[in-house]
Amino acid sequence: MPASNLAAHEPDLDGIRVLVVGAGKSGRAAATLAAGRGARVRVADLRGPSEAGAEVLALAGSGIALSLGGHPPELAADADLVILSPGVPGDVAVVAAARERGVPVWGEVELAARFCRGSIVGITGSNGKSTTTSMIGAVLRGAGIPGGTGGNLDVPLADLLSLDRPGAWHAVELSSFQLETIDRFRAAIAVVVNLSPDHLDRYPSYRDYARAKARLLETQDTADAAILNADDPESRFFDPFVRGRELRFSTRDEVPRGAFVRDGRIVLRTEHGEDDVAAVDEIPVPGEHNVANALAAALACRLVGCSPGAIARGLRGYRALPHRLAHLATVAGVKFYDDSKATNLDSAARAVRSFPPGTIHLVLGGKDKGGDWAAFRDVVRGRVARVLLVGKAAPAIRAGLGDTVPLEDCGTVERAVAAGFAGAAPGDVVLLSPGCASFDQYRNFEERGRDFARAVAALAEREGRDA
């Protein structure tokens, strides 16, 4: 192994043998970063050459070796460093073999953070982290603060380094999968929007999932800030892991330090004093959960140093991310909303509560992540007019919901759009908020949302009454 101190903030990777396990977006970004720093990089992926796609095959043109069709344990035999992609579980054989040899196992976020000269606002949680991250990014960029917005949200941290410099602030969404493999990564400001059961198809228990999230807090130090949700009882789990100064946000009560709502206005209470920022009804995305997201975002941006005026402008100008309660069309008085990003039950519940009771025709289903569908009865009871079932989870949802609400088996999103419209009255809502992963029928939630949007657009064209 070449001489190198991998524990250094900017380790010398020249000649280091790096194995990247998983060739998704973050794996490719990690491979490119390491190769650019002089490492000898090999990327391994389960997909064969015909399935891997052009973006993976193009890595070979950068001098990166490819091992496609599997990642057997012998690949770890000559690795000095393993980079594990978030979609690959940490107990796969090649990673176990590396750890037996004492080889460090990092994620792309950990690798990129070693070369980051700016500061990071890290955002995690079960629901709303993408919206909160993009809100923070919108405010920071609108205020003229350099940096990038990404992480689990579209652009890997390794790719954000092109925007990095001293004084930059990066808004970085972090999934539990990414947080499993951090070590020296440190967020100067950590935001945990909430906690609810998710990914129970990967983690042995809810506590294991929550424990992965807690890594964001316990890698901070006393000079950092931790922002937590005062309204969420489940978030009390994180209290023992807080290392920085603690602030909270609440839509219900005033907090000693943090963000809250008073007389319909967002108020921040920090070391800068008390700031009246903006009216709640100026937030251009619906739902109380988005008020909470805006509070967390405003608070983080104030700690970065944004003025109350800049925060207000950023929030007012914010536009919802695709597939997050996005209004697509109103056809013959029936409103269609795409919330494909709602891949767990808590997120779907938040969407349901954003609309008037009794008007919702809810599209549920996909790949089940181990959610408690019987507990979801309390969400749909009296609020949802019908549930339109799609995907492999349909039998589990039917068994869990029982006769609480009328159920209709549709199978596909396209048929659910047609059934939803046929059974809805003017003023009703057809809502895709599936509460499940998309991987039974789609590559990702974005593809599912686009399929829903295409079906709605085709319906609107047929009906000729798109408002």
C-alpha positions in Angstrom: 0.0 0.0 0.0 1.4 3.5 -0.9 2.1 5.7 2.0 -1.0 7.7 2.9 -2.8 9.0 6.0 -6.4 8.2 5.3 -7.3 9.8 8.7 -6.2 13.2 7.4 -8.8 15.8 6.4 -7.5 15.9 2.8 -5.9 12.4 2.5 -3.3 11.8 -0.2 -5.0 9.3 -2.5 -2.2 9.1 -5.0 -1.8 5.4 -5.8 -4.3 4.2 -3.2 -6.4 1.3 -4.3 -10.0 2.2 -3.9 -12.9 -0.2 -4.4 -16.3 1.4 -4.9 -19.2 -1.0 -4.3 -22.3 0.1 -6.2 -22.3 2.1 -9.4 -25.3 4.3 -8.7 -25.1 8.1 -8.9 -23.2 8.5 -5.6 -20.9 5.5 -6.4 -20.0 7.1 -9.7 -19.4 10.5 -8.1 -17.1 8.9 -5.5 -15.2 6.9 -8.1 -14.6 10.1 -10.2 -13.5 12.1 -7.2 -11.1 9.4 -6.0 -9.6 8.9 -9.5 -9.2 12.6 -9.9 -7.1 12.6 -6.7 -4.8 9.9 -8.1 -6.4 6.8 -6.7 -6.4 3.5 -8.6 -10.2 2.9 -8.6 -12.3 -0.1 -9.3 -16.1 0.0 -9.4 -18.1 -3.1 -8.7 -21.8 -3.5 -9.4 -24.4 -6.3 -9.5 -25.6 -5.3 -12.9 -24.0 -6.8 -15.9 -22.6 -4.8 -18.9 -25.9 -4.9 -20.7 -27.8 -3.5 -17.7 -25.3 -1.1 -16.3 -26.0 1.7 -18.7 -23.9 4.3 -20.5 -23.0 6.3 -17.4 -21.4 3.3 -15.7 -19.6 2.1 -18.8 -18.2 5.7 -19.4 -16.2 5.4 -16.2 -13.8 3.1 -18.0 -12.8 6.0 -20.2 -11.5 7.8 -17.1 -9.2 5.0 -16.3 -11.5 3.4 -13.7 -11.7 -0.4 -13.7 -15.1 -2.0 -13.8 -16.2 -5.3 -12.3 -19.8 -5.9 -13.5 -22.2 -8.7 -12.7 -21.4 -8.9 -9.0 -19.1 -7.8 -6.2 -17.5 -11.0 -4.8 -15.5 -10.9 -1.6 -12.2 -11.4 -3.3 -12.4 -7.9 -4.7 -11.5 -6.7 -1.3 -8.2 -8.6 -1.2 -6.1 -5.7 -2.5 -8.2 -2.7 -1.6 -6.8 0.0 0.6 -10.2 1.8 1.0 -13.8 0.7 0.2 -16.5 3.2 -0.7 -19.9 1.7 -0.1 -22.8 3.1 -2.1 -25.9 3.8 0.1 -28.1 1.4 -1.8 -25.9 -1.5 -0.9 -26.4 -3.0 2.6 -23.3 -2.9 4.8 -23.3 -6.6 5.5 -22.6 -7.8 1.9 -19.7 -10.3 1.7 -17.2 -7.9 0.0 -17.6 -5.3 2.7 -17.3 -8.0 5.4 -14.1 -9.2 3.8 -12.7 -5.7 3.8 -13.5 -5.1 7.4 -11.9 -8.4 8.4 -8.7 -7.1 6.8 -9.0 -3.8 8.7 -9.7 -1.8 5.5 -11.7 1.4 6.1 -15.2 1.4 4.7 -16.6 4.9 3.9 -19.6 6.2 2.0 -19.4 8.8 -0.8 -20.5 11.5 1.7 -17.5 10.7 4.0 -15.0 10.7 1.1 -16.3 14.0 -0.2 -16.4 15.7 3.2 -12.6 15.0 3.6 -12.1 17.4 0.7 -14.7 20.0 1.6 -13.3 23.5 2.5 -16.7 25.0 3.2 -19.3 24.2 5.8 -22.3 21.8 5.7 -25.9 22.1 6.8 -26.8 18.4 7.0 -30.5 17.5 6.9 -32.0 14.2 7.8 -35.3 12.8 9.1 -38.0 10.4 7.9 -40.2 12.9 6.0 -39.7 16.4 4.6 -35.9 16.4 4.4 -35.8 17.0 0.6 -38.2 20.0 1.0 -36.3 21.3 3.9 -33.0 20.9 2.1 -34.2 22.6 -1.0 -35.7 25.5 1.0 -32.4 26.0 2.8 -30.6 25.9 -0.5 -33.0 28.4 -2.1 -32.6 30.9 0.8 -28.8 30.6 0.9 -28.4 31.1 -2.8 -30.9 33.9 -2.8 -28.8 35.6 -0.1 -25.7 35.3 -2.2 -23.9 32.7 -0.1 -21.8 30.3 -2.3 -22.2 26.5 -2.2 -24.4 23.8 -3.5 -27.6 21.9 -2.7 -27.7 18.1 -2.9 -26.6 14.9 -1.2 -29.4 12.4 -1.2 -31.3 15.1 -3.1 -30.2 14.5 -6.7 -26.6 15.8 -6.7 -24.0 13.9 -4.7 -21.8 15.8 -2.3 -18.7 14.8 -4.3 -20.2 16.6 -7.3 -20.9 19.7 -5.1 -17.2 20.2 -4.6 -17.0 22.0 -7.9 -18.9 24.8 -6.0 -16.8 24.5 -2.9 -14.5 27.1 -1.4 -13.8 28.6 2.0 -16.9 30.4 3.2 -19.2 28.2 1.2 -22.3 26.6 2.8 -23.7 23.4 1.3 -27.2 22.2 2.0 -26.9 18.4 2.1 -29.8 15.9 2.5 -28.6 12.7 4.2 -30.4 9.4 4.3 -30.0 6.8 7.0 -28.1 4.7 4.5 -25.6 7.5 3.9 -25.2 8.2 7.6 -24.3 4.5 8.3 -20.9 5.1 6.7 -19.8 8.5 8.1 -16.8 8.8 10.4 -15.2 12.2 10.4 -18.0 13.9 8.4 -19.3 16.8 10.4 -22.2 19.1 9.8 -21.8 22.6 11.3 -25.6 22.7 11.4 -27.6 19.5 11.7 -31.3 19.4 11.1 -33.5 16.4 12.0 -36.9 17.2 10.7 -38.8 14.2 12.4 -38.7 10.5 13.0 -41.1 7.7 12.1 -40.7 4.1 11.0 -39.2 3.6 7.6 -36.9 1.2 5.7 -37.9 -1.7 8.0 -37.2 -3.9 5.1 -33.5 -3.1 5.6 -33.1 -2.5 9.3 -33.6 -5.2 12.0 -35.6 -2.7 14.0 -37.0 0.8 14.2 -34.3 1.6 16.8 -31.6 0.5 14.3 -33.0 2.9 11.7 -33.2 5.8 14.2 -29.7 5.0 15.4 -28.4 5.5 11.9 -30.0 8.9 11.8 -28.4 9.8 15.1 -25.0 9.6 13.5 -25.5 13.1 12.1 -25.7 14.5 15.6 -23.0 12.5 17.4 -20.4 13.5 14.8 -20.8 17.2 15.7 -18.9 19.0 18.4 -19.8 21.7 20.9 -19.3 24.6 18.4 -22.0 23.2 16.1 -25.8 23.5 16.2 -28.4 20.8 16.3 -32.0 21.6 15.2 -34.7 19.2 16.3 -38.5 19.0 16.1 -40.2 20.0 19.4 -43.6 18.8 18.2 -42.5 15.3 17.4 -42.4 12.9 20.4 -40.4 10.3 18.4 -37.5 12.9 18.0 -36.8 12.7 21.7 -34.8 9.6 20.8 -32.1 11.9 19.5 -31.6 13.9 22.8 -28.7 11.7 24.1 -26.8 12.1 20.9 -26.7 15.9 20.7 -23.2 17.2 21.0 -23.7 20.8 19.7 -25.9 23.6 21.0 -29.6 22.6 20.7 -32.4 24.5 19.1 -35.9 23.4 18.3 -38.8 24.3 16.0 -42.5 24.1 16.7 -45.7 25.0 14.9 -47.6 24.8 18.2 -45.7 26.4 21.0 -43.0 29.0 21.6 -39.6 27.6 22.2 -36.8 29.1 24.3 -34.3 28.9 21.4 -35.3 28.1 17.9 -38.3 28.8 15.5 -42.0 28.9 16.2 -45.3 30.4 15.0 -46.8 33.4 16.7 -50.0 35.0 15.5 -49.6 33.3 12.1 -46.1 34.5 11.6 -42.7 32.7 11.6 -40.5 33.9 14.6 -36.9 33.0 15.2 -35.3 33.2 18.6 -31.5 32.8 18.4 -28.3 34.5 19.6 -29.1 37.2 17.1 -32.2 38.1 19.2 -35.9 37.6 18.2 -36.8 38.1 14.5 -40.2 38.3 12.9 -39.6 36.7 9.5 -42.8 36.2 7.4 -46.4 35.2 7.5 -47.2 31.5 7.5 -49.6 31.9 4.6 -46.8 33.3 2.5 -45.3 29.8 2.3 -46.2 28.6 -1.2 -46.5 24.9 -0.4 -49.5 23.4 1.4 -49.8 21.6 4.7 -48.8 22.1 8.3 -45.8 19.8 7.7 -44.5 22.3 5.2 -44.8 25.0 7.8 -42.6 22.9 10.0 -40.1 22.4 7.2 -40.1 26.2 6.6 -39.4 26.8 10.3 -36.4 24.4 10.3 -35.1 25.9 7.1 -35.5 29.5 8.3 -33.7 28.7 11.6 -30.8 27.0 9.8 -30.3 29.9 7.5 -30.4 32.4 10.3 -27.6 30.4 12.1 -25.6 30.6 8.8 -26.0 34.3 9.0 -28.8 35.2 6.6 -30.8 38.2 7.4 -34.6 37.9 8.3 -35.4 39.7 5.0 -33.3 37.3 2.9 -35.0 34.4 4.6 -38.4 35.8 4.0 -37.6 36.4 0.3 -36.2 32.9 -0.1 -39.3 31.3 1.5 -41.8 33.3 -0.5 -40.0 32.5 -3.8 -39.7 28.8 -3.0 -41.2 26.3 -5.4 -42.2 22.8 -4.5 -39.9 20.0 -5.7 -41.4 17.6 -8.2 -43.4 14.7 -6.8 -44.0 16.4 -3.4 -47.7 17.3 -3.2 -47.4 18.9 -6.6 -50.7 20.0 -8.2 -50.7 18.6 -11.8 -54.1 19.6 -13.1 -57.8 20.1 -12.4 -60.0 18.1 -14.7 -63.7 18.7 -14.6 -63.3 20.0 -11.1 -61.3 17.0 -9.9 -57.8 18.0 -8.6 -54.8 15.7 -9.2 -51.8 15.8 -6.9 -48.5 14.0 -7.3 -46.9 13.0 -4.0 -44.9 10.1 -5.3 -42.0 10.9 -2.9 -44.3 9.7 0.0 -42.6 6.3 0.3 -43.6 5.6 3.9 -46.8 5.7 5.9 -46.1 8.8 7.9 -45.4 10.8 4.8 -48.6 9.6 3.2 -50.5 10.5 6.4 -49.1 14.1 6.2 -50.4 14.4 2.6 -53.8 13.1 3.5 -54.1 15.7 6.3 -53.3 18.5 3.9 -56.8 18.2 2.2 -60.4 18.5 3.4 -61.8 15.3 4.9 -64.0 13.1 2.6 -62.7 14.5 -0.7 -59.6 12.3 -1.2 -59.3 9.4 -3.6 -55.9 8.0 -2.4 -53.6 5.9 -4.6 -51.7 3.6 -2.3 -49.2 0.8 -3.0 -45.9 -0.2 -4.5 -43.1 -2.2 -2.7 -44.0 -2.5 0.9 -41.3 -1.3 3.3 -42.7 -3.1 6.4 -45.2 -0.4 7.4 -48.1 -1.0 9.8 -51.1 -0.8 7.6 -53.6 -1.5 10.4 -52.4 1.6 12.2 -53.1 3.5 8.9 -56.8 3.0 9.5 -56.9 6.0 11.8 -55.5 8.1 9.0 -58.0 7.2 6.3 -61.1 6.9 8.5 -63.4 9.8 7.8 -60.9 11.5 5.6 -60.4 9.3 2.5 -63.4 8.5 0.3 -61.6 5.6 -1.5 -58.3 3.9 -1.6 -57.0 2.9 -5.1 -54.6 0.0 -4.7 -51.5 -0.4 -7.0 -48.4 -2.6 -7.0 -47.2 -5.6 -5.0 -48.2 -4.2 -1.6 -52.0 -4.2 -2.5 -52.8 -7.5 -0.6 -51.0 -6.2 2.6 -52.8 -2.9 2.4 -56.1 -4.6 1.9 -55.5 -6.8 4.9 -54.4 -4.0 7.1 -57.2 -1.5 6.2 -60.0 -4.0 6.2 -63.4 -2.4 5.8 -62.3 1.0 7.2 -62.6 2.6 3.7 -63.8 1.4 0.3 -60.9 -0.3 -1.6 -60.5 -0.7 -5.3 -57.8 -2.9 -6.9 -56.3 -0.9 -9.9 -52.9 -2.6 -10.3 -51.2 0.2 -12.1 -51.0 4.0 -11.7 -52.6 4.6 -15.1 -55.7 2.6 -14.1 -55.8 4.3 -10.7 -56.0 7.7 -12.5 -58.9 6.6 -14.6 -60.7 5.0 -11.6 -60.0 8.0 -9.4 -61.5 10.4 -12.0 -64.5 8.1 -12.7 -65.5 8.0 -9.0 -64.7 11.6 -8.0 -67.0 14.6 -7.8 -66.0 18.2 -8.6 -63.9 19.5 -5.7 -62.5 16.1 -4.9 -58.8 15.2 -5.0 -57.1 12.2 -6.6 -53.9 11.9 -4.6 -50.9 9.7 -5.4 -49.2 9.4 -2.0 -48.4 5.7 -2.1 -46.7 5.1 1.3 -44.5 2.5 -0.4 -41.2 2.3 -2.4 -41.5 2.2 -6.2 -39.2 -0.6 -7.0 -41.8 -3.2 -7.8 -42.9 -1.4 -11.0 -40.4 1.5 -11.4 -36.8 2.4 -11.1 -37.5 5.2 -8.6 -40.2 7.4 -7.2 -39.5 10.0 -9.9 -40.4 7.6 -12.7 -43.6 6.6 -10.8 -44.5 10.3 -10.5 -43.9 11.0 -14.2 -46.1 8.0 -15.1 -48.8 9.4 -12.9 -48.4 12.9 -14.6 -48.5 11.4 -18.1 -51.8 9.6 -17.2 -53.3 12.8 -15.8 -52.2 14.8 -18.9 -53.7 12.2 -21.2 -57.0 12.3 -19.2 -57.1 16.1 -19.3 -56.6 16.0 -23.1 -59.4 13.5 -23.5 -61.7 15.4 -21.3 -60.7 18.8 -22.8 -61.5 20.5 -19.5 -58.1 21.1 -17.9 -58.2 24.1 -15.6 
